Amino acid sequence: MSITANAIVLRSSVPCPPGSRVEGALGGTPPVTLRLKVHASKRQPDGDFLLEGRPLDLTRETRERLGALLVG
């Protein structure tokens, strides 16, 4: 998983077509809903999919929380 100001990449067990909007959850306290507009969905050798897209409605606090997860 990676995140920048305008892009997010994550793994999914299901494919999503370009242009679709998907929703997921970030656990912890408090739980946060993540929304993403998909630009690409690529199948990985293990059967999962790498979703690339643009985060929607991402607050600064959520972005910082995601960044801390990636570093830690």
N, C-alpha and C positions, 0 to 999 in steps of 0.2 A: 504494500500500500504506500502511496505517496500523495502529497498534497502541496499545491502552490496556490497563489492568489486566484488563479483562473482555471485550475485543473485538479482533478482528483483521479487516482487510479486505485482500484480495489479488486479483490477476488470475489467471485460469486459462484454458487453452485448451479445457477441457471443463466442462460444467455438472455441478452436484452438487445433488441434492434436499435440501430442509430435513430436518434430523435425521441426515443421513449424516455419517460420520466419514471425513475424508480425511487423507492423509499426504503430506508433501512434504519436500524437503531444502533446507537452507541450506548453500551451499557455503562453502569457506574451511577454515581449520585451527583446530580440528578440525571436520569436517562434523557438522551437527546435523539430526536428524529433527524436523520440525514436525508436530504433529497438531492438527486443527481439527474442531469439531462445527459443521456448517453451519446457519445460521439463514435465509440467503437466497442465491439465485443469480440475478443479473440480467445478461441479455445486453447487451453494449455495441455501439455502432455498428460497430466494427471486427471484430466476430465473437467477441471474447473474452468471458469472463464475470467479473463482479465477485462474488466470494464474500465473504459476511459471516458471521462466526461467533465462537465462543468457543474460545480456545486451550486445549488439554488438556496437562497435564504440562509446562508451560512453566517452566523454571528461571529464576532471577534472571539468571544469566549469559547465557542465550539471549535474554531480554527486553532486556538491555542491548546485546547485539550487534545485535539488530534495530533498536533505537532509534538506534544509531550509524549504521547503514546509511541510515535515513530522514533523518537530519540531514545526513550527508555526501554 
